[in-house]
Amino acid sequence: MAQMSAGGSDRVPTLHKRVTQDTIDAWAKVSGDYNPLHTDPEFAATSRFGGTIAHGHLPLAWLCELLVGWAGMPWLGGGELLEVRFVAPVRPGEDYKVTGTVTTVENERAMIDVEVAGPAGACVRGKATAPVAGPSGGKESTP
Amino acid sequence: MAERPELVYDDLGLGRRFPEFRYETTPELVEAFVAATGDDNPAYTDGGAARALGLEWPVVPPGLAGIWGRQAYLQEHRMPPGGILAGQDMVFSRPVAVGDALRIQAEVTRRWEHKGRRFVTIESTARAASSDEVCGIVRVTAIWPK
């Protein structure tokens, strides 16, 4: 579990991801979502995106990876990813940064702004919460 | 095999509950997830590493929630082309052991129109088949194309 002082502010270690068509095809396989917008470059070239784009849930999985990497396994039993907005597509052939910034810590829970950004800027933005250990290491203090 | 019908806005009445969806979490599924995401946290695949982290067993990556949350309402349908994922929430309350199944109940919790666009929110609640405890909730908001 991440350990922080209440009221502290901290940057969550950044993840770096490169997306290829193979990445997108692998997500199609695991999700069963073979929408041609994701998997058929010829079809997708005629769409408003001008080419294939990744499934929206792929960058969501990166955000989960980011948060488990920072908060540890307790995130699986008390983590939240909230108000996630998809503001631009994630495209093959591009590099992405997955970032988080802790904004507040109260009652042993951190509030974190999270983002996935590519060469053209933010693609996904949202908020997260994570259980964190306070200065006492997560134990209740005794009188 | 006949193609599944499209799930259209008129099908998505407020409060509609979809049939319970059973999602099997197998080691093969987790390996496919790791291959797709590059998330190679050994807690998902290695029993020894999981125990070192205080877990009894390898656990299911939370990023799979996006998949089960979607499949729960598309069991008998397919998305019409042109849908846009507008927003999403995920809330996790309990780790899931790899090999356990999830029982997922999806329900339409909100629908509205704004500036000619039709929005729908579907909430999917997952329970561990082995314990009936809630493991996670996924809320998907999408602009429905037709």
Interface residues (C-beta under 8 A of the other chain):
Chain A: K17 T23 A26 W27 K29 V30 S31 G32 D33 N35 L37 G56 H57 L58 L60 A61 W62 C64 E65 V68 G69 G72 M73 W75 L76 G77 G78 G79 E80 L81 L82 E83 V84 R85 F86 G126
Chain B: L29 A32 F33 A35 A36 T37 G38 D39 N41 A43 L53 G54 L55 V59 P61 P62 G63 L64 A65 G66 I67 R70 Q71 M79 P81 I84 L85 A86 G87 Q88 D89 M90 V91 F92 S93 R94 P95 V96
